[in-house]
Amino acid sequence: MAQRFGVTREVRRSVALISVPFLYAILLLALPLGAIVLFSFWTQDFLTIDTSFTLANYREALTQPIYTQLILRSLAISATVTVATVVLAFPIAYFVSFHLPPHRKSLWLFLITIPFWTSYLIRVFLWKVILGYNGVLNTSLTGLGLIDEPLTFILYNANAVVITLAHAFAPFAILPIFVALEKIDRSLLEASRDLGESRSTTFFRVTLPLAMPGVVAAVLIVFIPTIGDYVTPRLVGGPDGLMIANMIQTQFLRLNNAPLGAALALIAMVCVTVIALGFVWLNRRWLGGDGK
C-alpha cells in the first residue's frame, strides 16, 4: 500500500512538472498551427472570411507556376545554404576540438558566437554593403586590378541570399558538430592508427561516422529555418532571390488572402518535414546512425 501511494505521488509530481511546459507548448505552438490549418481550408474576400470547407487554396497553390517555382527555389536555396554552411563549419569545429588545447577552446567558442551580439537585420544590411555594386568587395577587387568593372552577380539574386544566410547560420552548424566531436573517445583514433590506418582513412571510417549526429543536427538546424526566412531574400535577394516565405508574407499582409497564405505555409512545412525525415532515415540506413 505504501509503495502504491509512493508511485501515485511520483506520478502526480511528474504531471505537475510537465503540465506547465505542456500547456505553454499547446498555447504557443499547437493553437497557432491549428489556426493556420483551419484558415487554409477557408476563403477570403478582402476582409470577409468564408468558413465553408474548400480545397481551392491548395489547388491554386499547386497549379499556379509562380507558387511552384517559389517553393522549388526556396528548397534549392535552403539546400545550398545548408551544404555550404555545414561543409565550412566542419573544419572549424574539427580544428577547435582536435587542434586546440582545452584552455583555449572556450575562447574560440566565444569568438564564434560574436555575430549574435548584433541584430540579425544589421548583419543583413552589412552584407548588402559588402556585396553592393559599389560595395566593399567590388571596390577592393577593382582597386587591386583583379576586375575591370564591378561584379553584378553577387547582389540582388540567389547568390547573395546564400552568402548572407550561410554567414548568419554558421554558428548554429559549428556548435553541434563541435559537441559531437568532443564526445569522440580519442583512444578509438589511436587504436585505428595503431592498426595501420592512415589519417584520412581514420577520419572517414572513425571520426566522421561518430560525428554524424552533430552533422545531422547541424543540417536540420540550418535547413529548417532558412526555408522560412523572408528578411534576407527581401533585402539582398531581389526578384530572382525571393522565396516562398516572401509570398506567404505578401498574401497575409498585402493581398488580404490569409487562407492562400496558410495553404502555402502548410505546403512548405510538409516539404521541409518530408525532406528532413528522409535525410534522417538515410543517415540511419546508410551512414550507420542507428548503430547497426
Sequence and secondary structure as in RCSB ss.txt:
>XXXX:A:sequence
MAQRFGVTREVRRSVALISVPFLYAILLLALPLGAIVLFSFWTQDFLTIDTSFTLANYREALTQPIYTQLILRSL
AISATVTVATVVLAFPIAYFVSFHLPPHRKSLWLFLITIPFWTSYLIRVFLWKVILGYNGVLNTSLTGLGLIDEP
LTFILYNANAVVITLAHAFAPFAILPIFVALEKIDRSLLEASRDLGESRSTTFFRVTLPLAMPGVVAAVLIVFIP
TIGDYVTPRLVGGPDGLMIANMIQTQFLRLNNAPLGAALALIAMVCVTVIALGFVWLNRRWLGGDGK
>XXXX:A:secstr
 HHHHHHHHHHHHHHHHHHHHHHHHIIIIIHHHHHHHHHHTSEEETTEEE S   HHHHHHHHSHHHHHHHHHHH
HHHHHHHHHHHHHHHHHHHHHHHSS HHHHHHHHHHHTGGGGS HHHHHHHHHHHHSTTSHHHHHHHHTTS SS 
 STTSSSHHHHHHHHHHHTHHHHHHHHHHHHHTS HHHHHHHHHTT  HHHHIIIIIHHHHHHHHHHHHHHHHHH
HTT  HHIIIII GGG  HHHHHHHHHHTS  HHHHHHHHHHHHHHHHHHHHHHHHHHHHHS TT  
